[in-house]
Amino acid sequence: MSWIILVMAGLCEVGFAFCLGKTKGLEGLPYWEWMAGFVLLYILSAVLLAKAAQTLPIGTAYPVWTGIGAVGSVLVGIFFFHEPATFWRIFFISMLIISVVGLKSLS
């Protein structure tokens, strides 16, 4: 169950990065609506991480959480914000995924 909670925390991190990206160029109410989503997902992500870390080693939980957030944020940037999908970006994101899987397999 802790791994499911940790994955949910990582997905919330991706969500708050998406909300932050959507604020670019906005003003007024739309800006504050996306910022409210950012704050809500940020808090939820931290709470879920803390819950998962009650049973998982923090040396595993935190890197997995940040890894999910980093990989997800890059993918959100590529698919939703039209950021470049260069060979080296994909290569290093792949290395990050392999590292996260390795940490999970050792726990």
C-alpha positions, -999 to +999 in steps of 0.1 A: +000+000+000+029+024+007+041+021-028+007+030-042+006+060-019+041+070-030+032+067-067+001+089-060+024+114-043+046+115-074+016+119-097+005+149-076+040+163-081+035+160-118+001+176-114+015+206-096+042+211-122+015+210-149-005+237-130+026+258-127+033+255-164-003+265-172+002+299-154+027+311-180+014+342-196-018+343-175-031+371-154-061+377-131-085+349-122-072+322-146-037+327-131-050+323-095-072+292-104-041+274-117-021+286-087-048+272-064-045+238-082-007+241-078-009+247-040-035+220-035-015+193-054+017+205-037+003+200-002-013+167-012+019+154-027+039+163+005+012+147+027+012+115+007+050+114+006+051+117+044+025+089+047+045+066+025+077+074+043+062+061+075+068+025+063+093+030+034+129+040+040+132+078+033+163+071+013+141+052-011+108+071-009+122+105-015+143+096-046+114+076-061+090+105-054+113+131-071+120+106-099+083+102-107+080+140-105+110+146-128+101+121-154+064+131-154+073+168-156+095+162-186+068+142-203+042+169-195+065+195-210+070+174-241+033+164-247+014+195-233+039+224-236+056+214-268+091+213-253+118+195-274+122+157-271+158+156-280+179+124-279+198+134-248+166+144-228+151+110-236+183+093-228+188+109-194+151+105-185+155+068-193+184+066-170+163+082-143+136+056-148+161+028-146+175+042-114+140+045-098+132+009-108+165-002-093+158+016-060+124-001-058+138-035-065+163-031-037+136-021-011 
